[in-house]
Amino acid sequence: MKHITPHQVLHGTKAACLSSLMILIVMMYSCGDEQTARLKPIVMQTDFGLKDGAVSAMKGVAFSVDPALPLFDLTHEIPAYNIWEAAYRLSQTVPYWPAETVFVSVVDPGVGTDRQSVVARTKNGHYIVTPDNGTLTLLADEIGIESLRQIDEAANRRAGSSGSYTFHGRDVYAYTAAKLAAGKIRFDEVGPELKRDVTKIPYQRASYSDGIIKGSIPVLDIQYGNAWTNIPDSLIKRAGIKTGDSVALKIHFKDSLVYQDRIPFVHTFGEVPEGRMLGYLNSLMNFSIAINMGSLAEEKKISAGSNWTVTLMK
């Protein structure tokens, strides 16, 4: 019979304990990974700014649902009440996030009225929690809305907030988004499905016919004053416009002509002298208009929105 010393017994016990401890740690991390994997990112945009605690309150509500939720900001600098710009910033950003990301968009001048609070699921699998007031216009046209559900506030509203009528971003949207992102509700538990199109803001969609390209100026590149259009490079090519060509440009606000001229279509700003107008493709591969080392918006009194339109001809 082999003699086993007390030291060997103790060593064996320690080894067994260490082995058990390692198994426990692996299990804990595995469970943590599973829990983290089920959490979906939340991306927030508002017109609240960051001067007060409104955005922080929304994030606090989300963390109260699950403190492990990953929260991100799209922007909180949408101009006050500017639903159109909210629609554009979503269309500019949503496609670059993975499916199942939950977006919260709160630009809501009609808060407390009969406009509906909804969650939309896009055809790419993103969720948008928002008032249905036009914010979904461009996502509906460019990606497509697969399903639209009205938020059932009896089930999906922050406890104790029923007397509040002016902060649905905190009490309804952040709370519902957090429950959805944390897996505490399914999409079909948000509320009843709405069998209709989303509310849309009218605008000039990009088109080409008889040698004329039409489009709109949905947004300005605020830092530099450049005008970004919704005209894609595919329509530029279809019209036979090549780099180095000059194009006839007209810019209207509603029915009023604001600016017209012929401008060069180039790759980049440095290809024209300082202070000269140019056309180029921006980072989204859409036709844009600028002044080299100057602000088109300030110098030519150009702005953006659904009422600003552009025509181009070779």
Secondary structure per residue as TSV (DSSP state, phi and psi in degrees):
chain	resnum	aa	ss	phi	psi
A	1	M	-	360.0	131.4
A	2	K	-	-76.8	133.8
A	3	H	-	-82.7	129.2
A	4	I	-	-110.5	123.0
A	5	T	-	-79.8	158.3
A	6	P	H	-56.5	-35.5
A	7	H	H	-62.4	-40.9
A	8	Q	H	-66.8	-37.2
A	9	V	H	-63.3	-46.8
A	10	L	H	-62.8	-43.0
A	11	H	H	-61.8	-42.5
A	12	G	H	-64.4	-38.2
A	13	T	H	-64.6	-44.1
A	14	K	H	-61.3	-43.2
A	15	A	H	-62.3	-41.5
A	16	A	H	-64.5	-41.7
A	17	C	H	-63.7	-43.7
A	18	L	H	-61.9	-41.8
A	19	S	H	-62.0	-43.8
A	20	S	H	-64.0	-40.7
A	21	L	H	-63.2	-42.2
A	22	M	H	-63.1	-42.0
A	23	I	H	-61.3	-42.5
A	24	L	H	-62.3	-44.0
A	25	I	H	-63.0	-44.8
A	26	V	H	-60.3	-42.1
A	27	M	H	-63.6	-41.0
A	28	M	H	-63.0	-45.8
A	29	Y	H	-65.5	-37.8
A	30	S	H	-63.7	-44.1
A	31	C	H	-62.9	-40.2
A	32	G	H	-62.8	-40.9
A	33	D	H	-64.0	-40.7
A	34	E	H	-63.0	-42.3
A	35	Q	H	-65.2	-43.9
A	36	T	H	-64.5	-38.1
A	37	A	H	-64.5	-30.8
A	38	R	H	-79.7	-15.6
A	39	L	-	-80.4	132.0
A	40	K	-	-104.5	148.0
A	41	P	-	-64.5	146.5
A	42	I	E	-114.7	129.4
A	43	V	E	-119.5	124.1
A	44	M	E	-110.5	139.6
A	45	Q	E	-137.6	143.4
A	46	T	E	-149.4	175.4
A	47	D	S	-107.1	23.6
A	48	F	-	-78.0	-25.7
A	49	G	-	70.1	-178.4
A	50	L	S	-120.0	22.2
A	51	K	S	-79.6	-21.0
A	52	D	S	-128.2	-162.9
A	53	G	S	-97.6	12.2
A	54	A	H	-61.0	-49.1
A	55	V	H	-64.5	-41.5
A	56	S	H	-62.3	-36.8
A	57	A	H	-63.7	-41.4
A	58	M	H	-61.2	-42.9
A	59	K	H	-67.0	-37.0
A	60	G	H	-60.9	-41.4
A	61	V	H	-62.0	-43.9
A	62	A	H	-62.5	-44.7
A	63	F	H	-66.4	-28.0
A	64	S	H	-67.7	-28.8
A	65	V	H	-72.4	-43.8
A	66	D	-	-158.9	112.4
A	67	P	T	-67.6	-8.7
A	68	A	T	-93.9	-0.8
A	69	L	-	-61.1	134.2
A	70	P	-	-83.6	115.4
A	71	L	E	-108.7	137.1
A	72	F	E	-135.3	157.5
A	73	D	E	-105.7	133.2
A	74	L	E	-84.3	-64.9
A	75	T	E	-164.2	151.9
A	76	H	S	-120.9	19.6
A	77	E	-	-113.1	23.5
A	78	I	-	-58.8	132.5
A	79	P	-	-55.0	142.6
A	80	A	T	-50.8	128.6
A	81	Y	T	70.2	6.8
A	82	N	-	-86.3	83.6
A	83	I	H	-62.4	-36.8
A	84	W	H	-60.0	-45.4
A	85	E	H	-67.4	-33.8
A	86	A	H	-59.9	-42.3
A	87	A	H	-61.6	-41.9
A	88	Y	H	-67.2	-45.2
A	89	R	H	-62.7	-33.4
A	90	L	H	-65.8	-46.7
A	91	S	H	-64.5	-30.3
A	92	Q	H	-73.4	-26.7
A	93	T	H	-112.2	-41.5
A	94	V	G	-52.5	-43.4
A	95	P	G	-61.5	-18.6
A	96	Y	G	-90.7	-2.6
A	97	W	S	-101.3	151.3
A	98	P	-	-67.9	156.3
A	99	A	T	-54.6	149.7
A	100	E	T	82.7	-6.4
A	101	T	-	-61.7	141.0
A	102	V	E	-107.7	117.8
A	103	F	E	-99.7	140.0
A	104	V	E	-116.9	119.5
A	105	S	E	-122.5	115.9
A	106	V	E	-123.8	89.9
A	107	V	-	-126.0	100.3
A	108	D	-	-138.4	66.9
A	109	P	T	-63.5	-17.3
A	110	G	T	-97.2	20.1
A	111	V	T	-54.7	134.2
A	112	G	T	88.4	-7.2
A	113	T	S	-92.3	-165.8
A	114	D	S	-84.6	5.1
A	115	R	-	-61.8	145.6
A	116	Q	-	-91.2	142.1
A	117	S	E	-91.3	126.9
A	118	V	E	-136.0	164.0
A	119	V	E	-123.6	123.3
A	120	A	E	-104.5	139.1
A	121	R	E	-107.2	122.3
A	122	T	E	-79.0	166.8
A	123	K	T	-68.4	-14.2
A	124	N	T	-93.5	0.6
A	125	G	S	91.6	14.7
A	126	H	-	-90.8	155.7
A	127	Y	E	-113.5	136.2
A	128	I	E	-123.7	118.1
A	129	V	E	-102.6	118.5
A	130	T	E	-167.9	160.0
A	131	P	E	-69.5	141.7
A	132	D	S	-87.4	77.5
A	133	N	S	-124.8	15.4
A	134	G	S	116.6	-12.6
A	135	T	T	-58.9	-27.3
A	136	L	T	-92.4	5.7
A	137	T	H	-52.0	-56.9
A	138	L	H	-75.9	-34.3
A	139	L	H	-63.1	-39.4
A	140	A	H	-63.3	-40.3
A	141	D	H	-78.0	-33.9
A	142	E	H	-96.8	-35.8
A	143	I	T	-109.9	-43.1
A	144	G	-	102.7	141.3
A	145	I	E	-101.4	120.6
A	146	E	E	-78.8	-40.6
A	147	S	E	-155.7	148.8
A	148	L	E	-131.5	127.6
A	149	R	E	-127.1	137.5
A	150	Q	E	-80.7	136.6
A	151	I	-	-71.2	124.2
A	152	D	-	-81.8	100.8
A	153	E	T	-71.8	-17.6
A	154	A	T	-65.8	-31.4
A	155	A	T	-104.9	-27.3
A	156	N	S	-125.3	62.0
A	157	R	S	-142.9	141.9
A	158	R	-	-56.4	132.6
A	159	A	T	-58.2	136.6
A	160	G	T	83.1	6.9
A	161	S	-	-106.9	9.6
A	162	S	T	-64.3	-22.2
A	163	G	T	-85.9	-2.2
A	164	S	-	-96.9	128.1
A	165	Y	-	-116.1	-4.1
A	166	T	S	-122.8	10.2
A	167	F	-	-137.6	59.6
A	168	H	H	-66.7	-23.7
A	169	G	I	-57.4	-40.4
A	170	R	I	-82.5	-49.3
A	171	D	I	-81.6	-27.0
A	172	V	I	-117.8	-54.2
A	173	Y	I	-73.5	-49.7
A	174	A	I	-63.2	-39.1
A	175	Y	H	-67.2	-47.8
A	176	T	H	-64.4	-42.4
A	177	A	H	-60.1	-42.3
A	178	A	H	-66.0	-41.0
A	179	K	H	-63.6	-39.2
A	180	L	H	-69.0	-45.4
A	181	A	H	-68.1	-31.2
A	182	A	T	-84.9	-3.6
A	183	G	T	77.5	17.8
A	184	K	S	-85.4	-17.0
A	185	I	S	-136.6	152.4
A	186	R	-	-88.4	167.1
A	187	F	G	-59.3	-38.6
A	188	D	G	-72.6	-7.9
A	189	E	G	-96.4	0.7
A	190	V	S	-63.5	-42.7
A	191	G	S	160.1	-173.9
A	192	P	-	-67.1	144.1
A	193	E	B	-73.9	138.7
A	194	L	-	-100.4	119.2
A	195	K	-	-91.8	65.5
A	196	R	S	-157.2	168.7
A	197	D	-	-75.9	159.3
A	198	V	-	-71.0	159.5
A	199	T	-	-68.0	133.2
A	200	K	-	-125.0	147.2
A	201	I	-	-93.6	127.2
A	202	P	-	-65.0	141.5
A	203	Y	-	-159.6	165.4
A	204	Q	-	-82.3	110.5
A	205	R	-	-76.5	152.0
A	206	A	-	-66.2	134.1
A	207	S	E	-152.6	161.6
A	208	Y	E	-137.5	129.5
A	209	S	E	-159.9	135.1
A	210	D	T	52.9	40.9
A	211	G	T	81.0	2.9
A	212	I	E	-117.1	128.8
A	213	I	E	-99.0	132.0
A	214	K	E	-119.2	146.3
A	215	G	E	-165.8	-169.3
A	216	S	E	-130.5	169.8
A	217	I	-	-108.3	91.4
A	218	P	-	-71.3	-27.4
A	219	V	E	-159.0	156.6
A	220	L	E	-100.2	148.7
A	221	D	E	-78.2	92.0
A	222	I	T	-55.5	-40.8
A	223	Q	T	-62.4	-34.1
A	224	Y	T	-116.2	-9.4
A	225	G	T	79.8	17.3
A	226	N	E	-78.8	151.8
A	227	A	E	-102.6	120.7
A	228	W	E	-97.3	126.7
A	229	T	E	-98.7	174.4
A	230	N	E	-99.6	17.1
A	231	I	E	-86.2	114.2
A	232	P	E	-79.1	160.9
A	233	D	H	-60.7	-25.2
A	234	S	H	-63.1	-36.6
A	235	L	H	-74.5	-31.7
A	236	I	H	-61.7	-45.8
A	237	K	H	-65.8	-40.8
A	238	R	H	-62.6	-33.2
A	239	A	T	-79.7	-2.1
A	240	G	T	77.9	17.8
A	241	I	-	-85.4	127.5
A	242	K	-	-119.9	158.9
A	243	T	T	-57.0	132.6
A	244	G	T	100.7	-18.5
A	245	D	-	-72.6	158.8
A	246	S	E	-103.1	147.6
A	247	V	E	-125.6	145.8
A	248	A	E	-83.7	121.0
A	249	L	E	-115.1	135.1
A	250	K	E	-131.2	136.9
A	251	I	E	-123.3	126.8
A	252	H	E	-118.2	147.6
A	253	F	E	-112.7	114.6
A	254	K	T	54.5	-118.5
A	255	D	T	-100.7	4.2
A	256	S	E	-98.9	129.5
A	257	L	E	-74.6	122.3
A	258	V	E	-100.0	-35.9
A	259	Y	E	-155.9	142.8
A	260	Q	E	-149.9	146.7
A	261	D	E	-178.4	173.4
A	262	R	E	-101.8	131.9
A	263	I	E	-130.8	152.0
A	264	P	E	-75.9	144.1
A	265	F	B	-101.4	113.9
A	266	V	-	-132.3	172.4
A	267	H	S	-75.2	-40.8
A	268	T	S	-152.9	167.0
A	269	F	G	-61.9	-39.1
A	270	G	G	-67.1	-5.1
A	271	E	G	-82.5	-3.7
A	272	V	S	-125.9	156.0
A	273	P	-	-62.7	155.0
A	274	E	T	-57.2	135.3
A	275	G	T	89.2	-3.3
A	276	R	-	-96.1	149.8
A	277	M	E	-73.7	153.1
A	278	L	E	-155.8	157.6
A	279	G	E	-113.5	144.4
A	280	Y	E	-156.3	170.7
A	281	L	E	-97.8	126.4
A	282	N	-	-80.8	-171.3
A	283	S	T	-67.4	-16.8
A	284	L	T	-94.2	5.7
A	285	M	S	63.4	36.1
A	286	N	E	-112.0	147.9
A	287	F	E	-62.9	134.5
A	288	S	E	-137.1	160.8
A	289	I	E	-127.8	136.8
A	290	A	E	-149.9	169.3
A	291	I	E	-115.8	125.4
A	292	N	T	-61.4	120.9
A	293	M	T	61.9	30.1
A	294	G	B	-149.9	172.8
A	295	S	-	-106.8	110.2
A	296	L	H	-59.3	-42.8
A	297	A	H	-58.6	-43.7
A	298	E	H	-76.7	-45.3
A	299	E	H	-74.6	-32.8
A	300	K	H	-110.4	4.5
A	301	K	T	57.4	46.8
A	302	I	-	-101.0	137.6
A	303	S	-	-127.8	-162.2
A	304	A	-	-141.9	162.0
A	305	G	S	141.4	-179.9
A	306	S	T	-67.7	-16.2
A	307	N	T	-95.4	-0.7
A	308	W	E	-98.1	121.0
A	309	T	E	-123.7	159.1
A	310	V	E	-134.7	140.7
A	311	T	E	-126.2	144.1
A	312	L	E	-129.2	142.2
A	313	M	E	-140.2	148.7
A	314	K	-	-72.6	360.0
